[in-house]
Amino acid sequence: MWKKRMASLMAVMALCGTLAASAADYTILEKTNKVETTVYGTTQTGSLNDRIAGLDTLLNGQNTVDGSIQDKTNELYKDVYGNSGSDLSLLAAVNLMQWQYSGQITEEPILLRVENMETGIDGKPVTGSSLIDRVHSLRRSLLGNKKYVSQAVTIPAGTIVTMKILEDLNSKTAQEGETVRFAVAEDVLVGDVVAIPRGMEAEGTITNARKSGRFGRDGKIEITYHTVRAADGTPVALIVGEKTKEEYKRTAGAVGASAAGAIILGPVGLVGGLFVHGNDVQIPTGTVMYAETKDTTDVVGFRQNGTIDDMKTANMAASGVAVSEAQDAVEVGRADQHSSTAHEGVTPVNLENGSEKTADEQTTVTIHSSNDNVTGEVHE
């Protein structure tokens, strides 16, 4: 009896520990690292007080945040990531402006993105103003009197995400471990809220690459999707699942594989001849590809013309920031700079039946040439 009571007590303690851990907030240092990575592209050096003061001056033009170092950190953290409902966070506002300005939302630091938009509009970056004022000025230039507000929404699991590949791929030159960049081709809406804006960049990894060889061996490329960011920066995991296969089937059947620009999934009986180059796989820039959301995910989107907890939404957005250390960073002013992003594997989909796979397995899109056709498959 005593052992049973102790076991029950330990189980309750373990559960409470799990709940406490899951509800834990980021530390002051973690919040500072994330904000600096998002704004500058890397963490900064110096004392924490100096780093917080530097962020405050950059964002607000002067040291305007009062209170303890924790209070100061929280205010700056919410300025960058928190969406209050009546307005957008700094990160969401910059995403919105890139969505309107160029149709491509990059992973570059906020400072660089703002400078690039200012240069594109006015011919040079703005100096002498706070970053927040510069963003407000850009919003007026790009949006005029249009008012956008933030709203918390839930993206259901299995939501189709249509993407276009951003660079050519060829099985002759593709390398295992190479990153493949995509951009969302169509807004993902939840009601009238833009949850994942068109132009938001996503990434995958080539997990297997093989060029054509002797004895009729065809070229082959396998791509594993990772995550795409929502409007507020929250990472949304992507997989190839049953709805993805149906989307390939629908687009190929309705307008033909060539018009759809699809990578065809062999196991569902579809074939296409769009990317054949001899026996090697050639995937041109702009090719349409599909994925679907792995899990039901809470995000904050934006809509034209809501009040929610801006600290909660700040944590959601900051969860996707992979901190880049100062010594590993490149100069922020370089136009080709991208912030570092960590990715996780995805749970696979069984093509033969509905049985579940373990979380350690991965789903990949397999693309290979076969005589006059290029086919693809989901590789377990």
PEKA-V517466 format. One record per helix or strand of 2 or more residues. SS is the DSSP state (h for helix, s for strand). FROM is the first residue (numbers start at 0). TO is the last residue. Records with the same first field share a line. If there is no record, write none. Layout:
SS: FROM-TO / FROM-TO
This chain:
h: 1-21 / 27-39 / 47-59 / 68-80 / 89-100 / 109-121 / 130-142 / 241-254 / 256-259 / 265-267 / 309-317 / 325-327
s: 147-154 / 159-164 / 168-169 / 178-183 / 187-189 / 192-195 / 199-209 / 219-228 / 234-238 / 275-276 / 279-282 / 287-292 / 296-303 / 363-369 / 372-378
